[in-house]
Amino acid sequence: MVIGTDVCDLPEWVPVPTNDSTSRIINLSIAGSNLPFGIFAFLSNLAIIVTALKTPSLQRPSNILLCSLATSDCLVGLVAQPLFVAWWMHIQRAQDYSCLYLQPLTLAAWIARMFPVGLFLTNLTVISLDRCYALSWPLSYRAKVTKRGTIKIAVFTTLAWITTTVFICILPRVDALILMAMVGAIFTIPPTANYIIMFMAIHYHNRKVQDMVSSQQLQGILRREKKVAIDMFIVSVVLAICVIPKFVVIFVSQSIGSLYPSFYLWSTTLVLLNSSINPVLHIWRRRALRSALRSMVNI
């Protein structure tokens, strides 16, 4: 699927290690940032999931989808970040020891990063559709969207991304790149369109509510749904801030020369650190979740 490099015939995107003092400092900083933040990402997102499951008032469709996001972030902290550190440390020793385990470890570390990050993007796309429906037809959404239906959507979404990941891994390189480009378009175009529709729906309903005499129920529904949509928009913006440097490094990799290893490692780390930022955003923006979590901690 990829072209090899000079180090153990690894993929071309793998940075070639160096053994100077700067490289050792970078190695320590990569491990020192990924490992503790990985633990934090796992525990904080797990706390959000457990809190939502044990608090009946939080068991709404929007929070079920929030738990799907937290699950993917849990996987980043539990699997992706430790494997990323182990993979890079092993690459540093590739010239001194056998390359026997390095290629499987490279594939495992790549899948460990791609799967949870892709699952997060998949769930974020589904949430944008959910919020678009909730704000465009609020009364219909309240009547038709159920917890059971949302759970089915979350399970289907996970299975769909598992299938996509398998195809990306087994397809030839060109076909895999085409599939990844298609997936990237799905992760980008529909959410962008959904947020534009949401903005238009909010503007429309604000004008409609002003013309209605009895609109307290609709106002309350719109206020709640708009709050959730704004929360998810903030999560999307923070994700974009964390992901954009990674794409910049990919595009300029040929022109930055010896700086590529450092830029690659730190841009990848920034993507993974997003899983530690998200639970902070969720708890900060959702008062009910914050109160329920505080109650659980005090028990």
C-alpha positions in Angstrom: 0.0 0.0 0.0 3.0 2.3 0.5 6.5 2.7 -0.8 9.3 1.7 1.5 12.1 3.9 3.0 15.7 3.0 3.7 14.9 2.0 7.3 13.7 -1.6 7.4 11.7 -1.0 4.2 9.1 1.1 6.1 6.5 3.3 4.5 7.7 6.6 2.9 5.9 8.7 5.4 7.9 7.3 8.4 10.6 9.8 9.5 14.1 8.6 9.4 15.5 8.6 13.0 18.7 10.4 14.1 20.8 9.8 17.2 21.8 13.3 18.1 21.0 15.1 21.4 18.1 17.0 19.8 16.5 13.7 18.8 16.8 12.4 22.3 15.1 15.5 23.7 12.3 15.2 21.2 11.9 11.5 22.1 11.6 12.3 25.8 9.1 15.1 25.2 7.0 12.9 22.9 6.8 10.2 25.5 6.3 12.8 28.3 3.3 14.3 26.5 1.6 11.3 25.0 1.7 8.9 28.0 0.3 11.1 30.8 -2.2 12.8 28.4 -3.2 9.3 27.2 -4.0 8.3 30.7 -6.0 11.5 31.2 -7.9 11.0 27.9 -8.8 7.5 28.9 -9.9 8.2 32.4 -11.7 11.5 31.7 -13.7 10.1 28.8 -14.5 7.0 30.7 -15.8 9.1 33.5 -18.1 10.9 31.0 -19.5 7.6 29.7 -20.1 6.1 33.1 -21.7 9.4 34.3 -24.1 9.4 31.4 -24.9 5.7 31.8 -25.7 6.1 35.5 -27.6 9.3 35.4 -31.2 8.9 33.9 -31.6 12.6 33.2 -28.6 12.5 30.9 -29.8 9.5 28.8 -31.0 11.6 25.9 -30.2 11.0 22.2 -27.7 13.8 22.0 -25.8 12.4 25.0 -25.8 8.9 23.6 -23.9 10.4 20.6 -21.7 12.2 23.0 -20.8 8.9 24.6 -19.8 7.6 21.1 -17.4 10.5 20.8 -16.0 9.8 24.3 -15.6 6.1 23.4 -13.4 7.0 20.4 -11.4 9.3 22.6 -11.0 6.6 25.2 -9.5 4.4 22.5 -7.0 7.1 21.6 -5.8 7.3 25.2 -5.8 3.6 25.8 -4.3 2.3 22.6 -3.2 4.9 20.1 -0.9 7.1 22.2 0.9 4.2 24.0 1.5 2.4 20.7 2.6 5.7 19.0 5.3 6.1 21.7 6.3 2.4 21.6 6.5 2.5 17.8 8.7 5.6 17.6 11.0 4.4 20.4 11.4 1.1 18.5 12.3 3.0 15.3 15.1 4.7 17.1 16.6 1.2 17.8 15.9 -0.2 14.3 19.4 0.3 13.1 20.8 -1.5 16.1 18.4 -4.4 16.4 16.4 -6.6 14.1 13.6 -5.1 11.9 11.5 -8.3 12.4 8.8 -6.7 14.5 9.1 -3.1 13.2 6.8 -3.5 10.1 4.0 -5.1 12.1 4.4 -2.6 14.8 4.3 0.3 12.3 1.0 -1.1 10.8 -0.5 -1.7 14.3 0.4 1.9 15.4 -1.0 3.4 12.3 -4.3 1.5 12.6 -4.4 2.3 16.3 -4.3 6.0 15.4 -6.5 5.9 12.3 -9.4 3.8 13.7 -10.3 5.9 16.8 -9.6 9.3 15.1 -11.7 8.2 12.1 -14.4 6.9 14.4 -14.5 10.3 16.1 -14.8 12.0 12.8 -17.6 9.6 11.8 -19.5 10.3 15.0 -19.0 14.0 14.6 -20.5 13.8 11.1 -23.5 11.9 12.5 -23.9 14.5 15.2 -23.9 17.3 12.7 -26.8 15.5 10.9 -28.6 15.0 14.2 -28.2 18.7 15.2 -29.3 19.8 11.7 -32.5 17.7 12.1 -33.1 18.9 15.6 -32.8 22.6 14.7 -34.6 22.4 11.3 -37.6 20.4 12.6 -37.5 20.6 16.4 -40.9 19.3 17.2 -40.6 16.4 14.8 -37.2 15.6 16.2 -38.5 15.4 19.7 -41.4 13.2 18.6 -39.5 10.8 16.4 -35.9 10.5 17.7 -35.6 7.9 20.5 -32.8 6.5 22.6 -33.1 3.1 21.1 -32.9 4.5 17.6 -29.9 6.6 18.5 -28.1 3.6 20.0 -28.8 1.6 16.7 -27.3 4.5 14.7 -24.2 4.6 17.0 -23.7 0.8 16.6 -24.2 1.0 12.8 -21.7 3.9 12.6 -19.1 2.0 14.5 -19.5 -1.2 12.4 -19.4 1.0 9.2 -16.1 2.5 10.2 -14.7 -0.9 11.2 -15.5 -2.1 7.7 -14.0 1.0 6.1 -10.8 0.6 8.1 -10.5 -3.1 7.0 -10.9 -2.1 3.4 -8.3 0.7 3.7 -5.8 -1.8 5.1 -6.3 -4.6 2.5 -6.8 -2.6 -0.7 -3.9 -1.8 -3.0 -2.3 1.6 -2.3 -4.0 3.6 -5.1 -7.5 2.2 -4.2 -6.9 2.8 -0.5 -5.9 6.4 -1.2 -9.1 6.9 -3.3 -11.2 5.4 -0.5 -9.5 7.7 2.0 -10.1 10.7 -0.2 -13.8 9.8 -0.4 -14.0 9.3 3.3 -12.3 12.7 3.9 -14.9 14.4 1.7 -17.7 12.8 3.7 -16.1 14.0 6.9 -15.8 17.5 5.5 -18.6 18.4 3.1 -21.8 17.2 4.9 -20.8 18.7 8.3 -20.0 22.0 6.7 -23.4 22.0 4.9 -25.2 20.9 8.0 -23.8 23.8 10.1 -24.8 26.3 7.4 -28.3 24.8 7.4 -28.3 25.0 11.2 -27.5 28.7 11.1 -30.3 29.3 8.6 -32.7 27.2 10.7 -31.8 29.2 13.9 -32.4 32.5 12.0 -35.7 31.2 10.7 -37.0 30.0 14.0 -35.9 33.2 15.8 -38.1 35.2 13.4 -41.0 32.7 13.6 -41.0 32.7 17.4 -41.2 36.5 17.5 -44.4 36.3 15.5 -46.0 33.7 17.7 -48.1 34.5 20.8 -47.7 31.1 22.5 -44.2 29.9 21.9 -42.7 29.0 25.3 -42.4 25.3 24.5 -40.8 25.9 21.1 -38.4 28.4 22.6 -37.4 26.0 25.3 -36.8 23.2 22.8 -34.8 25.5 20.5 -32.7 26.8 23.3 -31.7 23.3 24.3 -31.0 22.1 20.8 -29.1 25.2 19.9 -26.9 24.9 23.0 -25.9 21.3 22.0 -25.3 22.4 18.4 -23.0 25.2 19.6 -21.1 22.8 21.9 -20.5 20.4 19.0 -19.4 23.3 16.7 -16.8 24.3 19.3 -15.6 20.6 19.4 -15.3 20.7 15.6 -13.3 24.0 15.6 -10.9 22.6 18.2 -10.5 19.4 16.2 -9.7 21.4 13.0 -7.1 23.4 14.9 -5.5 20.1 16.0 -5.7 18.4 12.6 -4.7 21.2 10.2 -1.0 21.2 11.2 -0.8 17.5 10.4 -2.1 18.1 6.8 0.3 21.0 6.4 3.3 18.8 7.4 2.1 16.2 4.9 2.0 18.7 2.1 5.3 20.3 2.8 7.2 17.2 3.9 9.5 17.2 0.8 10.5 20.8 1.4 11.3 20.9 5.1 14.1 18.3 5.0 15.6 17.5 8.3 12.8 19.2 10.2 10.3 16.6 9.0 10.8 14.1 11.9 10.1 16.8 14.5 7.2 18.3 12.6 5.7 14.8 12.0 5.9 13.7 15.6 4.5 16.9 17.0 1.7 17.3 14.5 0.7 13.7 15.1 0.9 14.3 18.9 -1.4 17.3 18.5 -4.0 15.2 16.8 -3.9 12.7 19.6 -4.0 15.4 22.3 -7.3 16.4 21.0 -8.8 13.4 22.8 -7.6 15.0 26.1 -9.1 18.4 25.2 -12.5 17.1 24.3 -13.6 15.9 27.8 -12.6 19.2 29.2 -14.8 20.9 26.6 -17.7 18.6 27.3 -17.6 19.1 31.1 -17.1 22.9 30.7 -20.0 23.4 28.3 -22.5 21.0 29.8 -23.7 22.0 33.2 -25.9 18.9 33.8 -23.0 16.6 33.0 -20.7 18.6 35.3 -23.2 18.4 38.1 -23.8 14.7 37.6 -20.0 14.0 37.5 -19.5 16.0 40.7 -22.3 14.1 42.4 -20.6 10.8 41.4 -17.2 11.9 42.7 -18.7 12.9 46.0 -20.4 9.6 46.6 
